[in-house]
Amino acid sequence: MPHGVLHRFEAFLPVTPATPMLSLGEGDTPLVSCPRLAAEVGCGELYFKLEGCNPTGSFKDRGMVVAVAKAAEQGARRIICASTGNTSASAAAYGARFGLAPLVVVPKGNIALGKLAQAVMYGARIIAVDGNFDEALDIVKRVTETHPIALVNSLNPHRLEGQKTAAFEIVDELREAPDLLCLPVGNAGNIAAYWKGFREYHQAGRAKVLPRMMGFEAAGAAPIVQGAPVAHPQTVASAIRIGNPASWRLAVAARDESGGDIRAVTDDEILNAYRKLARQEGIFGEPASAASFAGLLQLARDGYPLAGQRVVCIVTGTGLKDPDTAMSVPGDLVETAATIEAVERALIG
Ligand code: F0G
């Protein structure tokens, strides 16, 4: 059975007879219903889409498979991206799979350990620059103007084409679009991709409603909310530590056309949602991914009308990517001697 985004959604993607139809099994991620949290938040239904179940542990694989397939089809030999970590992990994996050499440019010392380990293992050339993501993206854009290297950041429209398939899957599974879609916003490509996906399915008659797109930036990296680039973005959620998003205009269009909103969530709100999701529902997303649920909790607190609403929160990447942040959360760890008595004592109290 052929699997993956290119096969499943071929009719909606820029696939030609010359497109190599490879896959690592991306897409088809779980949509988990959480009625207890729905009751707590006060919405009708609440689902989490676990994009961390993609082959490299984040939603980036949906767009990367399309971007890298098209680059291969067009005869590219090398691909390049700037990244806060997940795009580089995905580019490195799909570069290996399609036989294109991956080059990744990352902010030195500022990407989560698991993501760096992935780029190392998949054999990417890793260029760690003394700067932030926005500077890295600027450099990569300039490099591709003068070198024959395919750009696989979300400025490459094939990336958003692939990422829109997550919206298709939600509609296919719920048999309708949700009322509200909550997701983190960093470089702002994903919110634009989801909106494109929901609109295309709506036009194709597969959904009657269009969701309101609710995007959440980290408060220390919230250029869209503030209406101006942020020179030195800061947040615990390193994946969305971005001060000048490439798809800014598309994100604003998605917000306005859908009647949604883009808001800021603080690091405390992110970390609270990160813990709550893991401890109450067994869903371990990375900190940036928790911005979706942090945002929903904020909406509930602010009295946003949620009663009866069907809400989907996107968990964009797995928590295993960022062990350092996970280990900074107070855990319940007891070390004892290897005896029955010592372990029995540790069971209580
Ligand atoms: N969540 C995670 C886990 C991410 O890695 C990213 C972006 C986002 C959310 C935001 O999505 O950029 O489409 O608004 N990560 C990029 C990267 C920037 O380089 O991996 P966006």
Residues whose N, C-alpha, C, O or C-beta is under 5 A from the ligand:
A	BS01	F0G	A82 S83 T84 G85 N86 T87 S88 P184 V185 G186 N187 A188 G189 N190 I191 A239 A288 S289 T316 G317
